[in-house]
Amino acid sequence: MGTFHDDLGPLHGITVVVDTKGPRVVVGRCHEITGKNVILHDVDVHEAGTDGVSKIEYLERAARIGTWVKHAHLSVSLDEVTSIQPLGDLAF
């Protein structure tokens, strides 16, 4: 017996890291990956260099202590995305 979310993909409900081609990295709970977008809930966004913090430094901290929700929902265009992976899979 499955859930009623079986059609939303294997990352549905998982906190993921969405890395982009630019300085932005996004951490949020994956709702769905469509043909055009990654749709996330409870999202934090970091721009590399903000407060002198790189993407890697931000992700190390996020993996260790979590993030602050800055957006209830966010959609990221797949054209911008270089990778999507569960936050828990990051090894530092």
PDB file of N, CA, C and O in Angstrom:
ATOM      1  N   MET A   1       0.848  -1.175   0.000  1.00  0.00           N
ATOM      2  CA  MET A   1       0.000   0.000   0.000  1.00  0.00           C
ATOM      3  C   MET A   1       0.889   1.233   0.000  1.00  0.00           C
ATOM      4  O   MET A   1       1.644   1.436   0.951  1.00  0.00           O
ATOM      5  N   GLY A   2       0.825   2.061  -1.034  1.00  0.00           N
ATOM      6  CA  GLY A   2       1.634   3.271  -1.143  1.00  0.00           C
ATOM      7  C   GLY A   2       0.898   4.490  -0.627  1.00  0.00           C
ATOM      8  O   GLY A   2      -0.256   4.424  -0.203  1.00  0.00           O
ATOM      9  N   THR A   3       1.608   5.606  -0.679  1.00  0.00           N
ATOM     10  CA  THR A   3       0.985   6.865  -0.295  1.00  0.00           C
ATOM     11  C   THR A   3       0.335   7.481  -1.517  1.00  0.00           C
ATOM     12  O   THR A   3       0.514   7.010  -2.640  1.00  0.00           O
ATOM     13  N   PHE A   4      -0.416   8.529  -1.285  1.00  0.00           N
ATOM     14  CA  PHE A   4      -1.052   9.201  -2.413  1.00  0.00           C
ATOM     15  C   PHE A   4      -0.090  10.156  -3.115  1.00  0.00           C
ATOM     16  O   PHE A   4      -0.496  10.885  -4.020  1.00  0.00           O
ATOM     17  N   HIS A   5       1.192  10.160  -2.704  1.00  0.00           N
ATOM     18  CA  HIS A   5       2.192  11.012  -3.333  1.00  0.00           C
ATOM     19  C   HIS A   5       3.147  10.219  -4.221  1.00  0.00           C
ATOM     20  O   HIS A   5       4.187  10.750  -4.611  1.00  0.00           O
ATOM     21  N   ASP A   6       2.840   9.000  -4.547  1.00  0.00           N
ATOM     22  CA  ASP A   6       3.731   8.165  -5.342  1.00  0.00           C
ATOM     23  C   ASP A   6       4.112   8.796  -6.677  1.00  0.00           C
ATOM     24  O   ASP A   6       5.194   8.525  -7.198  1.00  0.00           O
ATOM     25  N   ASP A   7       3.259   9.616  -7.227  1.00  0.00           N
ATOM     26  CA  ASP A   7       3.504  10.202  -8.538  1.00  0.00           C
ATOM     27  C   ASP A   7       4.384  11.451  -8.487  1.00  0.00           C
ATOM     28  O   ASP A   7       4.640  12.054  -9.529  1.00  0.00           O
ATOM     29  N   LEU A   8       4.857  11.858  -7.298  1.00  0.00           N
ATOM     30  CA  LEU A   8       5.643  13.081  -7.173  1.00  0.00           C
ATOM     31  C   LEU A   8       7.152  12.832  -7.197  1.00  0.00           C
ATOM     32  O   LEU A   8       7.925  13.783  -7.077  1.00  0.00           O
ATOM     33  N   GLY A   9       7.580  11.609  -7.344  1.00  0.00           N
ATOM     34  CA  GLY A   9       8.987  11.294  -7.493  1.00  0.00           C
ATOM     35  C   GLY A   9       9.664  10.842  -6.216  1.00  0.00           C
ATOM     36  O   GLY A   9       9.134  11.036  -5.122  1.00  0.00           O
ATOM     37  N   PRO A  10      10.850  10.233  -6.354  1.00  0.00           N
ATOM     38  CA  PRO A  10      11.535   9.644  -5.203  1.00  0.00           C
ATOM     39  C   PRO A  10      12.076  10.659  -4.200  1.00  0.00           C
ATOM     40  O   PRO A  10      12.345  10.295  -3.056  1.00  0.00           O
ATOM     41  N   LEU A  11      12.241  11.915  -4.594  1.00  0.00           N
ATOM     42  CA  LEU A  11      12.753  12.926  -3.664  1.00  0.00           C
ATOM     43  C   LEU A  11      11.641  13.685  -2.934  1.00  0.00           C
ATOM     44  O   LEU A  11      11.924  14.558  -2.112  1.00  0.00           O
ATOM     45  N   HIS A  12      10.401  13.362  -3.224  1.00  0.00           N
ATOM     46  CA  HIS A  12       9.278  14.039  -2.570  1.00  0.00           C
ATOM     47  C   HIS A  12       9.402  13.925  -1.050  1.00  0.00           C
ATOM     48  O   HIS A  12       9.522  12.828  -0.506  1.00  0.00           O
ATOM     49  N   GLY A  13       9.370  15.079  -0.373  1.00  0.00           N
ATOM     50  CA  GLY A  13       9.420  15.109   1.079  1.00  0.00           C
ATOM     51  C   GLY A  13      10.815  15.093   1.666  1.00  0.00           C
ATOM     52  O   GLY A  13      10.968  15.194   2.884  1.00  0.00           O
ATOM     53  N   ILE A  14      11.846  14.969   0.825  1.00  0.00           N
ATOM     54  CA  ILE A  14      13.241  14.911   1.271  1.00  0.00           C
ATOM     55  C   ILE A  14      13.841  16.316   1.214  1.00  0.00           C
ATOM     56  O   ILE A  14      13.598  17.053   0.259  1.00  0.00           O
ATOM     57  N   THR A  15      14.619  16.691   2.226  1.00  0.00           N
ATOM     58  CA  THR A  15      15.338  17.966   2.177  1.00  0.00           C
ATOM     59  C   THR A  15      16.515  17.801   1.223  1.00  0.00           C
ATOM     60  O   THR A  15      17.372  16.937   1.406  1.00  0.00           O
ATOM     61  N   VAL A  16      16.534  18.655   0.196  1.00  0.00           N
ATOM     62  CA  VAL A  16      17.530  18.537  -0.863  1.00  0.00           C
ATOM     63  C   VAL A  16      18.341  19.819  -1.010  1.00  0.00           C
ATOM     64  O   VAL A  16      17.937  20.895  -0.570  1.00  0.00           O
ATOM     65  N   VAL A  17      19.498  19.662  -1.646  1.00  0.00           N
ATOM     66  CA  VAL A  17      20.344  20.776  -2.053  1.00  0.00           C
ATOM     67  C   VAL A  17      20.195  20.909  -3.559  1.00  0.00           C
ATOM     68  O   VAL A  17      20.425  19.954  -4.302  1.00  0.00           O
ATOM     69  N   VAL A  18      19.810  22.094  -4.002  1.00  0.00           N
ATOM     70  CA  VAL A  18      19.725  22.381  -5.430  1.00  0.00           C
ATOM     71  C   VAL A  18      20.834  23.379  -5.736  1.00  0.00           C
ATOM     72  O   VAL A  18      20.753  24.548  -5.360  1.00  0.00           O
ATOM     73  N   ASP A  19      21.871  22.906  -6.422  1.00  0.00           N
ATOM     74  CA  ASP A  19      22.967  23.786  -6.805  1.00  0.00           C
ATOM     75  C   ASP A  19      22.660  24.355  -8.181  1.00  0.00           C
ATOM     76  O   ASP A  19      22.070  23.686  -9.029  1.00  0.00           O
ATOM     77  N   THR A  20      23.070  25.603  -8.389  1.00  0.00           N
ATOM     78  CA  THR A  20      22.796  26.269  -9.659  1.00  0.00           C
ATOM     79  C   THR A  20      24.083  26.628 -10.367  1.00  0.00           C
ATOM     80  O   THR A  20      25.168  26.552  -9.791  1.00  0.00           O
ATOM     81  N   LYS A  21      23.951  27.024 -11.627  1.00  0.00           N
ATOM     82  CA  LYS A  21      25.099  27.411 -12.439  1.00  0.00           C
ATOM     83  C   LYS A  21      25.775  28.666 -11.900  1.00  0.00           C
ATOM     84  O   LYS A  21      26.969  28.876 -12.114  1.00  0.00           O
ATOM     85  N   GLY A  22      25.018  29.488 -11.208  1.00  0.00           N
ATOM     86  CA  GLY A  22      25.548  30.733 -10.663  1.00  0.00           C
ATOM     87  C   GLY A  22      25.940  30.595  -9.207  1.00  0.00           C
ATOM     88  O   GLY A  22      26.245  29.496  -8.742  1.00  0.00           O
ATOM     89  N   PRO A  23      25.935  31.702  -8.487  1.00  0.00           N
ATOM     90  CA  PRO A  23      26.365  31.692  -7.090  1.00  0.00           C
ATOM     91  C   PRO A  23      25.308  31.181  -6.109  1.00  0.00           C
ATOM     92  O   PRO A  23      25.585  31.042  -4.918  1.00  0.00           O
ATOM     93  N   ARG A  24      24.113  30.905  -6.597  1.00  0.00           N
ATOM     94  CA  ARG A  24      23.000  30.536  -5.712  1.00  0.00           C
ATOM     95  C   ARG A  24      22.944  29.036  -5.451  1.00  0.00           C
ATOM     96  O   ARG A  24      23.098  28.223  -6.362  1.00  0.00           O
ATOM     97  N   VAL A  25      22.719  28.688  -4.178  1.00  0.00           N
ATOM     98  CA  VAL A  25      22.440  27.309  -3.781  1.00  0.00           C
ATOM     99  C   VAL A  25      21.175  27.360  -2.931  1.00  0.00           C
ATOM    100  O   VAL A  25      20.992  28.268  -2.120  1.00  0.00           O
ATOM    101  N   VAL A  26      20.305  26.369  -3.132  1.00  0.00           N
ATOM    102  CA  VAL A  26      18.994  26.355  -2.495  1.00  0.00           C
ATOM    103  C   VAL A  26      18.846  25.067  -1.692  1.00  0.00           C
ATOM    104  O   VAL A  26      19.184  23.986  -2.174  1.00  0.00           O
ATOM    105  N   VAL A  27      18.337  25.186  -0.464  1.00  0.00           N
ATOM    106  CA  VAL A  27      18.061  24.015   0.364  1.00  0.00           C
ATOM    107  C   VAL A  27      16.592  24.071   0.751  1.00  0.00           C
ATOM    108  O   VAL A  27      16.120  25.077   1.281  1.00  0.00           O
ATOM    109  N   GLY A  28      15.874  22.993   0.487  1.00  0.00           N
ATOM    110  CA  GLY A  28      14.460  22.949   0.829  1.00  0.00           C
ATOM    111  C   GLY A  28      13.909  21.539   0.713  1.00  0.00           C
ATOM    112  O   GLY A  28      14.586  20.617   0.259  1.00  0.00           O
ATOM    113  N   ARG A  29      12.673  21.403   1.131  1.00  0.00           N
ATOM    114  CA  ARG A  29      11.997  20.100   1.072  1.00  0.00           C
ATOM    115  C   ARG A  29      11.395  19.946  -0.313  1.00  0.00           C
ATOM    116  O   ARG A  29      10.542  20.733  -0.723  1.00  0.00           O
ATOM    117  N   CYS A  30      11.847  18.926  -1.032  1.00  0.00           N
ATOM    118  CA  CYS A  30      11.410  18.712  -2.406  1.00  0.00           C
ATOM    119  C   CYS A  30       9.934  18.308  -2.444  1.00  0.00           C
ATOM    120  O   CYS A  30       9.505  17.377  -1.762  1.00  0.00           O
ATOM    121  N   HIS A  31       9.187  19.024  -3.248  1.00  0.00           N
ATOM    122  CA  HIS A  31       7.803  18.629  -3.477  1.00  0.00           C
ATOM    123  C   HIS A  31       7.728  17.808  -4.760  1.00  0.00           C
ATOM    124  O   HIS A  31       7.172  16.710  -4.790  1.00  0.00           O
ATOM    125  N   GLU A  32       8.308  18.375  -5.823  1.00  0.00           N
ATOM    126  CA  GLU A  32       8.209  17.702  -7.120  1.00  0.00           C
ATOM    127  C   GLU A  32       9.254  18.253  -8.082  1.00  0.00           C
ATOM    128  O   GLU A  32       9.614  19.428  -8.017  1.00  0.00           O
ATOM    129  N   ILE A  33       9.727  17.405  -8.959  1.00  0.00           N
ATOM    130  CA  ILE A  33      10.579  17.827 -10.064  1.00  0.00           C
ATOM    131  C   ILE A  33       9.764  17.605 -11.332  1.00  0.00           C
ATOM    132  O   ILE A  33       9.451  16.472 -11.697  1.00  0.00           O
ATOM    133  N   THR A  34       9.430  18.699 -11.991  1.00  0.00           N
ATOM    134  CA  THR A  34       8.635  18.623 -13.219  1.00  0.00           C
ATOM    135  C   THR A  34       9.591  18.658 -14.409  1.00  0.00           C
ATOM    136  O   THR A  34      10.808  18.630 -14.226  1.00  0.00           O
ATOM    137  N   GLY A  35       9.071  18.717 -15.578  1.00  0.00           N
ATOM    138  CA  GLY A  35       9.903  18.829 -16.767  1.00  0.00           C
ATOM    139  C   GLY A  35      10.608  20.164 -16.887  1.00  0.00           C
ATOM    140  O   GLY A  35      11.529  20.313 -17.691  1.00  0.00           O
ATOM    141  N   LYS A  36      10.179  21.149 -16.083  1.00  0.00           N
ATOM    142  CA  LYS A  36      10.742  22.498 -16.188  1.00  0.00           C
ATOM    143  C   LYS A  36      11.297  23.053 -14.884  1.00  0.00           C
ATOM    144  O   LYS A  36      12.164  23.927 -14.909  1.00  0.00           O
ATOM    145  N   ASN A  37      10.808  22.557 -13.729  1.00  0.00           N
ATOM    146  CA  ASN A  37      11.152  23.169 -12.451  1.00  0.00           C
ATOM    147  C   ASN A  37      11.354  22.156 -11.343  1.00  0.00           C
ATOM    148  O   ASN A  37      10.877  21.022 -11.404  1.00  0.00           O
ATOM    149  N   VAL A  38      12.085  22.607 -10.320  1.00  0.00           N
ATOM    150  CA  VAL A  38      12.136  21.905  -9.048  1.00  0.00           C
ATOM    151  C   VAL A  38      11.269  22.734  -8.109  1.00  0.00           C
ATOM    152  O   VAL A  38      11.527  23.922  -7.914  1.00  0.00           O
ATOM    153  N   ILE A  39      10.257  22.126  -7.534  1.00  0.00           N
ATOM    154  CA  ILE A  39       9.342  22.833  -6.640  1.00  0.00           C
ATOM    155  C   ILE A  39       9.674  22.417  -5.215  1.00  0.00           C
ATOM    156  O   ILE A  39       9.661  21.235  -4.873  1.00  0.00           O
ATOM    157  N   LEU A  40       9.974  23.426  -4.386  1.00  0.00           N
ATOM    158  CA  LEU A  40      10.432  23.191  -3.019  1.00  0.00           C
ATOM    159  C   LEU A  40       9.533  23.899  -2.008  1.00  0.00           C
ATOM    160  O   LEU A  40       8.874  24.891  -2.321  1.00  0.00           O
ATOM    161  N   HIS A  41       9.525  23.361  -0.785  1.00  0.00           N
ATOM    162  CA  HIS A  41       8.843  23.980   0.351  1.00  0.00           C
ATOM    163  C   HIS A  41       9.870  24.218   1.455  1.00  0.00           C
ATOM    164  O   HIS A  41      10.903  23.551   1.512  1.00  0.00           O
ATOM    165  N   ASP A  42       9.569  25.184   2.336  1.00  0.00           N
ATOM    166  CA  ASP A  42      10.424  25.474   3.501  1.00  0.00           C
ATOM    167  C   ASP A  42      11.869  25.679   3.068  1.00  0.00           C
ATOM    168  O   ASP A  42      12.753  24.898   3.421  1.00  0.00           O
ATOM    169  N   VAL A  43      12.095  26.737   2.304  1.00  0.00           N
ATOM    170  CA  VAL A  43      13.322  26.931   1.541  1.00  0.00           C
ATOM    171  C   VAL A  43      14.242  28.003   2.130  1.00  0.00           C
ATOM    172  O   VAL A  43      13.783  29.034   2.623  1.00  0.00           O
ATOM    173  N   ASP A  44      15.544  27.738   2.067  1.00  0.00           N
ATOM    174  CA  ASP A  44      16.577  28.733   2.343  1.00  0.00           C
ATOM    175  C   ASP A  44      17.397  28.880   1.072  1.00  0.00           C
ATOM    176  O   ASP A  44      17.651  27.901   0.371  1.00  0.00           O
ATOM    177  N   VAL A  45      17.810  30.107   0.779  1.00  0.00           N
ATOM    178  CA  VAL A  45      18.610  30.398  -0.410  1.00  0.00           C
ATOM    179  C   VAL A  45      19.887  31.099   0.039  1.00  0.00           C
ATOM    180  O   VAL A  45      19.849  32.020   0.855  1.00  0.00           O
ATOM    181  N   HIS A  46      21.003  30.659  -0.495  1.00  0.00           N
ATOM    182  CA  HIS A  46      22.288  31.301  -0.187  1.00  0.00           C
ATOM    183  C   HIS A  46      22.954  31.724  -1.482  1.00  0.00           C
ATOM    184  O   HIS A  46      23.001  30.962  -2.447  1.00  0.00           O
ATOM    185  N   GLU A  47      23.469  32.947  -1.495  1.00  0.00           N
ATOM    186  CA  GLU A  47      24.276  33.453  -2.600  1.00  0.00           C
ATOM    187  C   GLU A  47      25.729  33.383  -2.158  1.00  0.00           C
ATOM    188  O   GLU A  47      26.101  34.007  -1.164  1.00  0.00           O
ATOM    189  N   ALA A  48      26.550  32.638  -2.874  1.00  0.00           N
ATOM    190  CA  ALA A  48      27.963  32.492  -2.519  1.00  0.00           C
ATOM    191  C   ALA A  48      28.593  33.868  -2.357  1.00  0.00           C
ATOM    192  O   ALA A  48      28.380  34.765  -3.173  1.00  0.00           O
ATOM    193  N   GLY A  49      29.365  34.017  -1.303  1.00  0.00           N
ATOM    194  CA  GLY A  49      30.030  35.284  -1.033  1.00  0.00           C
ATOM    195  C   GLY A  49      29.282  36.171  -0.060  1.00  0.00           C
ATOM    196  O   GLY A  49      29.868  37.089   0.514  1.00  0.00           O
ATOM    197  N   THR A  50      27.988  35.912   0.138  1.00  0.00           N
ATOM    198  CA  THR A  50      27.231  36.699   1.101  1.00  0.00           C
ATOM    199  C   THR A  50      27.835  36.492   2.480  1.00  0.00           C
ATOM    200  O   THR A  50      28.011  35.357   2.923  1.00  0.00           O
ATOM    201  N   ASP A  51      28.151  37.580   3.153  1.00  0.00           N
ATOM    202  CA  ASP A  51      28.790  37.540   4.470  1.00  0.00           C
ATOM    203  C   ASP A  51      30.106  36.760   4.430  1.00  0.00           C
ATOM    204  O   ASP A  51      30.544  36.233   5.453  1.00  0.00           O
ATOM    205  N   GLY A  52      30.731  36.684   3.265  1.00  0.00           N
ATOM    206  CA  GLY A  52      32.008  35.990   3.140  1.00  0.00           C
ATOM    207  C   GLY A  52      31.910  34.480   3.203  1.00  0.00           C
ATOM    208  O   GLY A  52      32.912  33.805   3.440  1.00  0.00           O
ATOM    209  N   VAL A  53      30.705  33.930   2.992  1.00  0.00           N
ATOM    210  CA  VAL A  53      30.473  32.490   3.115  1.00  0.00           C
ATOM    211  C   VAL A  53      30.318  31.870   1.720  1.00  0.00           C
ATOM    212  O   VAL A  53      29.466  32.296   0.941  1.00  0.00           O
ATOM    213  N   SER A  54      31.136  30.874   1.412  1.00  0.00           N
ATOM    214  CA  SER A  54      31.056  30.175   0.127  1.00  0.00           C
ATOM    215  C   SER A  54      29.884  29.191   0.131  1.00  0.00           C
ATOM    216  O   SER A  54      29.257  28.966   1.166  1.00  0.00           O
ATOM    217  N   LYS A  55      29.598  28.613  -1.028  1.00  0.00           N
ATOM    218  CA  LYS A  55      28.567  27.576  -1.111  1.00  0.00           C
ATOM    219  C   LYS A  55      28.911  26.399  -0.204  1.00  0.00           C
ATOM    220  O   LYS A  55      28.061  25.904   0.536  1.00  0.00           O
ATOM    221  N   ILE A  56      30.161  25.957  -0.269  1.00  0.00           N
ATOM    222  CA  ILE A  56      30.582  24.798   0.527  1.00  0.00           C
ATOM    223  C   ILE A  56      30.458  25.087   2.019  1.00  0.00           C
ATOM    224  O   ILE A  56      29.959  24.247   2.767  1.00  0.00           O
ATOM    225  N   GLU A  57      30.900  26.249   2.458  1.00  0.00           N
ATOM    226  CA  GLU A  57      30.795  26.604   3.878  1.00  0.00           C
ATOM    227  C   GLU A  57      29.335  26.651   4.327  1.00  0.00           C
ATOM    228  O   GLU A  57      28.992  26.183   5.413  1.00  0.00           O
ATOM    229  N   TYR A  58      28.486  27.219   3.480  1.00  0.00           N
ATOM    230  CA  TYR A  58      27.057  27.275   3.790  1.00  0.00           C
ATOM    231  C   TYR A  58      26.482  25.860   3.914  1.00  0.00           C
ATOM    232  O   TYR A  58      25.739  25.570   4.852  1.00  0.00           O
ATOM    233  N   LEU A  59      26.827  24.980   2.964  1.00  0.00           N
ATOM    234  CA  LEU A  59      26.284  23.617   2.985  1.00  0.00           C
ATOM    235  C   LEU A  59      26.821  22.800   4.156  1.00  0.00           C
ATOM    236  O   LEU A  59      26.097  21.978   4.718  1.00  0.00           O
ATOM    237  N   GLU A  60      28.077  23.017   4.527  1.00  0.00           N
ATOM    238  CA  GLU A  60      28.612  22.339   5.722  1.00  0.00           C
ATOM    239  C   GLU A  60      27.793  22.703   6.953  1.00  0.00           C
ATOM    240  O   GLU A  60      27.448  21.845   7.765  1.00  0.00           O
ATOM    241  N   ARG A  61      27.489  23.992   7.077  1.00  0.00           N
ATOM    242  CA  ARG A  61      26.698  24.454   8.227  1.00  0.00           C
ATOM    243  C   ARG A  61      25.262  23.924   8.134  1.00  0.00           C
ATOM    244  O   ARG A  61      24.696  23.486   9.136  1.00  0.00           O
ATOM    245  N   ALA A  62      24.679  23.963   6.947  1.00  0.00           N
ATOM    246  CA  ALA A  62      23.309  23.465   6.768  1.00  0.00           C
ATOM    247  C   ALA A  62      23.209  21.987   7.116  1.00  0.00           C
ATOM    248  O   ALA A  62      22.234  21.559   7.733  1.00  0.00           O
ATOM    249  N   ALA A  63      24.218  21.197   6.721  1.00  0.00           N
ATOM    250  CA  ALA A  63      24.217  19.762   7.017  1.00  0.00           C
ATOM    251  C   ALA A  63      24.379  19.509   8.512  1.00  0.00           C
ATOM    252  O   ALA A  63      23.862  18.527   9.044  1.00  0.00           O
ATOM    253  N   ARG A  64      25.098  20.399   9.180  1.00  0.00           N
ATOM    254  CA  ARG A  64      25.365  20.241  10.609  1.00  0.00           C
ATOM    255  C   ARG A  64      24.197  20.680  11.483  1.00  0.00           C
ATOM    256  O   ARG A  64      23.807  19.965  12.407  1.00  0.00           O
ATOM    257  N   ILE A  65      23.626  21.878  11.188  1.00  0.00           N
ATOM    258  CA  ILE A  65      22.612  22.433  12.101  1.00  0.00           C
ATOM    259  C   ILE A  65      21.288  22.796  11.439  1.00  0.00           C
ATOM    260  O   ILE A  65      20.360  23.232  12.120  1.00  0.00           O
ATOM    261  N   GLY A  66      21.187  22.623  10.122  1.00  0.00           N
ATOM    262  CA  GLY A  66      19.944  22.950   9.434  1.00  0.00           C
ATOM    263  C   GLY A  66      19.960  24.361   8.877  1.00  0.00           C
ATOM    264  O   GLY A  66      20.996  25.026   8.868  1.00  0.00           O
ATOM    265  N   THR A  67      18.809  24.810   8.415  1.00  0.00           N
ATOM    266  CA  THR A  67      18.680  26.134   7.789  1.00  0.00           C
ATOM    267  C   THR A  67      17.508  26.885   8.389  1.00  0.00           C
ATOM    268  O   THR A  67      16.692  26.319   9.117  1.00  0.00           O
ATOM    269  N   TRP A  68      17.438  28.161   8.073  1.00  0.00           N
ATOM    270  CA  TRP A  68      16.280  28.981   8.431  1.00  0.00           C
ATOM    271  C   TRP A  68      15.393  29.095   7.197  1.00  0.00           C
ATOM    272  O   TRP A  68      15.879  29.371   6.100  1.00  0.00           O
ATOM    273  N   VAL A  69      14.114  28.887   7.375  1.00  0.00           N
ATOM    274  CA  VAL A  69      13.173  29.000   6.248  1.00  0.00           C
ATOM    275  C   VAL A  69      13.018  30.473   5.887  1.00  0.00           C
ATOM    276  O   VAL A  69      12.608  31.287   6.715  1.00  0.00           O
ATOM    277  N   LYS A  70      13.348  30.801   4.650  1.00  0.00           N
ATOM    278  CA  LYS A  70      13.195  32.166   4.150  1.00  0.00           C
ATOM    279  C   LYS A  70      12.039  32.282   3.161  1.00  0.00           C
ATOM    280  O   LYS A  70      11.518  33.370   2.917  1.00  0.00           O
ATOM    281  N   HIS A  71      11.646  31.131   2.592  1.00  0.00           N
ATOM    282  CA  HIS A  71      10.545  31.104   1.620  1.00  0.00           C
ATOM    283  C   HIS A  71       9.689  29.875   1.907  1.00  0.00           C
ATOM    284  O   HIS A  71      10.216  28.776   2.080  1.00  0.00           O
ATOM    285  N   ALA A  72       8.393  30.055   1.957  1.00  0.00           N
ATOM    286  CA  ALA A  72       7.494  28.920   2.164  1.00  0.00           C
ATOM    287  C   ALA A  72       7.518  27.995   0.949  1.00  0.00           C
ATOM    288  O   ALA A  72       7.479  26.773   1.087  1.00  0.00           O
ATOM    289  N   HIS A  73       7.582  28.586  -0.234  1.00  0.00           N
ATOM    290  CA  HIS A  73       7.586  27.816  -1.484  1.00  0.00           C
ATOM    291  C   HIS A  73       8.519  28.505  -2.464  1.00  0.00           C
ATOM    292  O   HIS A  73       8.630  29.731  -2.469  1.00  0.00           O
ATOM    293  N   LEU A  74       9.185  27.721  -3.287  1.00  0.00           N
ATOM    294  CA  LEU A  74      10.071  28.278  -4.305  1.00  0.00           C
ATOM    295  C   LEU A  74      10.159  27.305  -5.466  1.00  0.00           C
ATOM    296  O   LEU A  74      10.183  26.089  -5.276  1.00  0.00           O
ATOM    297  N   SER A  75      10.205  27.851  -6.661  1.00  0.00           N
ATOM    298  CA  SER A  75      10.374  27.052  -7.868  1.00  0.00           C
ATOM    299  C   SER A  75      11.684  27.469  -8.526  1.00  0.00           C
ATOM    300  O   SER A  75      11.923  28.656  -8.749  1.00  0.00           O
ATOM    301  N   VAL A  76      12.528  26.495  -8.835  1.00  0.00           N
ATOM    302  CA  VAL A  76      13.812  26.754  -9.484  1.00  0.00           C
ATOM    303  C   VAL A  76      13.772  26.118 -10.869  1.00  0.00           C
ATOM    304  O   VAL A  76      13.472  24.933 -11.012  1.00  0.00           O
ATOM    305  N   SER A  77      14.077  26.915 -11.877  1.00  0.00           N
ATOM    306  CA  SER A  77      14.080  26.410 -13.250  1.00  0.00           C
ATOM    307  C   SER A  77      15.176  25.376 -13.431  1.00  0.00           C
ATOM    308  O   SER A  77      16.312  25.583 -13.004  1.00  0.00           O
ATOM    309  N   LEU A  78      14.831  24.253 -14.070  1.00  0.00           N
ATOM    310  CA  LEU A  78      15.825  23.212 -14.343  1.00  0.00           C
ATOM    311  C   LEU A  78      16.956  23.719 -15.233  1.00  0.00           C
ATOM    312  O   LEU A  78      18.048  23.151 -15.227  1.00  0.00           O
ATOM    313  N   ASP A  79      16.705  24.789 -16.003  1.00  0.00           N
ATOM    314  CA  ASP A  79      17.752  25.380 -16.833  1.00  0.00           C
ATOM    315  C   ASP A  79      18.897  25.926 -15.981  1.00  0.00           C
ATOM    316  O   ASP A  79      20.036  25.992 -16.445  1.00  0.00           O
ATOM    317  N   GLU A  80      18.602  26.320 -14.729  1.00  0.00           N
ATOM    318  CA  GLU A  80      19.611  26.875 -13.819  1.00  0.00           C
ATOM    319  C   GLU A  80      20.329  25.792 -13.006  1.00  0.00           C
ATOM    320  O   GLU A  80      21.415  26.032 -12.478  1.00  0.00           O
ATOM    321  N   VAL A  81      19.736  24.621 -12.906  1.00  0.00           N
ATOM    322  CA  VAL A  81      20.188  23.594 -11.961  1.00  0.00           C
ATOM    323  C   VAL A  81      21.374  22.788 -12.506  1.00  0.00           C
ATOM    324  O   VAL A  81      21.368  22.338 -13.652  1.00  0.00           O
ATOM    325  N   THR A  82      22.397  22.620 -11.643  1.00  0.00           N
ATOM    326  CA  THR A  82      23.516  21.753 -12.002  1.00  0.00           C
ATOM    327  C   THR A  82      23.431  20.420 -11.267  1.00  0.00           C
ATOM    328  O   THR A  82      23.921  19.406 -11.765  1.00  0.00           O
ATOM    329  N   SER A  83      22.805  20.410 -10.071  1.00  0.00           N
ATOM    330  CA  SER A  83      22.641  19.151  -9.347  1.00  0.00           C
ATOM    331  C   SER A  83      21.537  19.272  -8.303  1.00  0.00           C
ATOM    332  O   SER A  83      21.235  20.355  -7.803  1.00  0.00           O
ATOM    333  N   ILE A  84      20.945  18.114  -7.993  1.00  0.00           N
ATOM    334  CA  ILE A  84      19.947  17.994  -6.925  1.00  0.00           C
ATOM    335  C   ILE A  84      20.327  16.745  -6.142  1.00  0.00           C
ATOM    336  O   ILE A  84      20.457  15.663  -6.715  1.00  0.00           O
ATOM    337  N   GLN A  85      20.506  16.895  -4.822  1.00  0.00           N
ATOM    338  CA  GLN A  85      20.828  15.736  -4.005  1.00  0.00           C
ATOM    339  C   GLN A  85      20.304  15.939  -2.593  1.00  0.00           C
ATOM    340  O   GLN A  85      20.183  17.075  -2.134  1.00  0.00           O
ATOM    341  N   PRO A  86      19.996  14.863  -1.910  1.00  0.00           N
ATOM    342  CA  PRO A  86      19.539  14.984  -0.525  1.00  0.00           C
ATOM    343  C   PRO A  86      20.626  15.641   0.338  1.00  0.00           C
ATOM    344  O   PRO A  86      21.806  15.313   0.218  1.00  0.00           O
ATOM    345  N   LEU A  87      20.220  16.555   1.192  1.00  0.00           N
ATOM    346  CA  LEU A  87      21.154  17.218   2.103  1.00  0.00           C
ATOM    347  C   LEU A  87      21.876  16.182   2.954  1.00  0.00           C
ATOM    348  O   LEU A  87      23.070  16.326   3.218  1.00  0.00           O
ATOM    349  N   GLY A  88      21.181  15.154   3.382  1.00  0.00           N
ATOM    350  CA  GLY A  88      21.775  14.119   4.205  1.00  0.00           C
ATOM    351  C   GLY A  88      22.840  13.285   3.518  1.00  0.00           C
ATOM    352  O   GLY A  88      23.590  12.573   4.186  1.00  0.00           O
ATOM    353  N   ASP A  89      22.920  13.359   2.200  1.00  0.00           N
ATOM    354  CA  ASP A  89      23.926  12.601   1.459  1.00  0.00           C
ATOM    355  C   ASP A  89      25.272  13.333   1.373  1.00  0.00           C
ATOM    356  O   ASP A  89      26.274  12.746   0.962  1.00  0.00           O
ATOM    357  N   LEU A  90      25.293  14.603   1.757  1.00  0.00           N
ATOM    358  CA  LEU A  90      26.542  15.356   1.696  1.00  0.00           C
ATOM    359  C   LEU A  90      27.501  14.848   2.763  1.00  0.00           C
ATOM    360  O   LEU A  90      27.107  14.621   3.908  1.00  0.00           O
ATOM    361  N   ALA A  91      28.747  14.672   2.386  1.00  0.00           N
ATOM    362  CA  ALA A  91      29.765  14.203   3.329  1.00  0.00           C
ATOM    363  C   ALA A  91      30.851  15.261   3.439  1.00  0.00           C
ATOM    364  O   ALA A  91      31.476  15.634   2.446  1.00  0.00           O
ATOM    365  N   PHE A  92      31.066  15.738   4.654  1.00  0.00           N
ATOM    366  CA  PHE A  92      32.113  16.753   4.887  1.00  0.00           C
ATOM    367  C   PHE A  92      33.091  16.237   5.896  1.00  0.00           C
ATOM    368  O   PHE A  92      34.049  16.931   6.237  1.00  0.00           O
TER     369      PHE A  92
END
